[in-house]
Amino acid sequence: MTDWHPEQFDFNEADFCGKARLFPLPDFVLFPHVMHPLHIFEPRYRDMVRDALATDRLIATARLAPGWETEYENRPAVAPIACLGKIVSEHRLDDGRFNILLLGLRRIELARELETPSPFRVAQVNVLHDRVSKTDRERRRCLRKELLTSFQGALPLGEGAKSTISSLLQKHVPLGILVDLIAFTADLNAEFKQALLAETNVVARAEALLEGLSRSRRASPRAWPQALGEFPPSFSAN
């Protein structure tokens, strides 16, 4: 991966035009605060990446709704809540394909799709924000501790990586960010991850994730050490 752009981590919502290029993917849910590599090979999505790189570098990943297979070449339905991401690194291959590193920025609600001459889809979107209450501060503290204990105990990583992540997570990471990081990494089904993405109430999202992790452990206790995805993740193809 080349062409690293650290300044691209920034996102000024006031400068956002409210329009997002859509990158529909089956059974993939990106979360804010997560970076994920993607391999772009379809012509329409090569155009999408080129257009993004020439302007704001923004792409929104949206999970395809069930039944997408028969409509994939057209405009299959997607989940109404998506993740706005920013290309922070890109590598152009000789044949026109791209490897990109996409950073999740914000939850967004797809208000309506727009008619455009481009081969890729574009939507008018609303940015969503996490909801927290000053009165649930103690509950958030307890949930954070429970999630850290559950997550660190299940990491199927070498000691070096495990120690690095443990150190990172022990820092003061807000509960909403912690939930998103764990939700993305954990090997939970895409439908459940989509529900977590759609939940803006931080306490409710954390409680749902804890319950989901608990169900996963009860269902396959022997497989639990392998119940989390690889780190770092491998490339995903569009």
URQUI-V876728 format. One record per residue. N is the residue number from 1. RES is the residue in one small letter. SS is DSSP state (hx for helix, st for strand, lp for the rest). Layout:
n->(N/N)
res->(RES/RES)
ss->(SS/SS)
This chain:
n->(1/2/3/4/5/6/7/8/9/10/11/12/13/14/15/16/17/18/19/20/21/22/23/24/25/26/27/28/29/30/31/32/33/34/35/36/37/38/39/40/41/42/43/44/45/46/47/48/49/50/51/52/53/54/55/56/57/58/59/60/61/62/63/64/65/66/67/68/69/70/71/72/73/74/75/76/77/78/79/80/81/82/83/84/85/86/87/88/89/90/91/92/93/94/95/96/97/98/99/100/101/102/103/104/105/106/107/108/109/110/111/112/113/114/115/116/117/118/119/120/121/122/123/124/125/126/127/128/129/130/131/132/133/134/135/136/137/138/139/140/141/142/143/144/145/146/147/148/149/150/151/152/153/154/155/156/157/158/159/160/161/162/163/164/165/166/167/168/169/170/171/172/173/174/175/176/177/178/179/180/181/182/183/184/185/186/187/188/189/190/191/192/193/194/195/196/197/198/199/200/201/202/203/204/205/206/207/208/209/210/211/212/213/214/215/216/217/218/219/220/221/222/223/224/225/226/227/228/229/230/231/232/233/234/235/236/237/238)
res->(m/t/d/w/h/p/e/q/f/d/f/n/e/a/d/f/c/g/k/a/r/l/f/p/l/p/d/f/v/l/f/p/h/v/m/h/p/l/h/i/f/e/p/r/y/r/d/m/v/r/d/a/l/a/t/d/r/l/i/a/t/a/r/l/a/p/g/w/e/t/e/y/e/n/r/p/a/v/a/p/i/a/c/l/g/k/i/v/s/e/h/r/l/d/d/g/r/f/n/i/l/l/l/g/l/r/r/i/e/l/a/r/e/l/e/t/p/s/p/f/r/v/a/q/v/n/v/l/h/d/r/v/s/k/t/d/r/e/r/r/r/c/l/r/k/e/l/l/t/s/f/q/g/a/l/p/l/g/e/g/a/k/s/t/i/s/s/l/l/q/k/h/v/p/l/g/i/l/v/d/l/i/a/f/t/a/d/l/n/a/e/f/k/q/a/l/l/a/e/t/n/v/v/a/r/a/e/a/l/l/e/g/l/s/r/s/r/r/a/s/p/r/a/w/p/q/a/l/g/e/f/p/p/s/f/s/a/n)
ss->(lp/lp/lp/st/lp/hx/hx/hx/hx/lp/lp/lp/hx/hx/hx/lp/lp/lp/st/st/st/st/st/st/st/lp/lp/lp/lp/lp/lp/lp/lp/lp/st/st/st/st/st/st/lp/lp/hx/hx/hx/hx/hx/hx/hx/hx/hx/hx/hx/hx/lp/lp/lp/st/st/st/st/st/st/st/lp/lp/lp/hx/hx/hx/hx/lp/lp/lp/lp/lp/lp/st/lp/lp/st/st/st/st/st/st/st/st/st/st/st/st/lp/lp/lp/lp/lp/st/st/st/st/st/st/st/st/st/st/st/st/st/st/st/st/st/lp/lp/lp/lp/lp/lp/st/st/st/st/st/st/st/st/lp/lp/st/lp/lp/hx/hx/hx/hx/hx/hx/hx/hx/hx/hx/hx/hx/hx/hx/hx/hx/hx/hx/hx/hx/hx/lp/lp/lp/lp/hx/hx/hx/hx/hx/hx/hx/hx/hx/hx/hx/hx/lp/lp/lp/lp/hx/hx/hx/hx/hx/hx/hx/hx/hx/hx/hx/st/lp/lp/lp/hx/hx/hx/hx/hx/hx/hx/hx/hx/lp/lp/st/hx/hx/hx/hx/hx/hx/hx/hx/hx/hx/hx/hx/hx/hx/hx/hx/hx/hx/lp/hx/hx/hx/hx/hx/hx/lp/st/lp/lp/lp/lp/lp/lp/lp/st/st/lp)
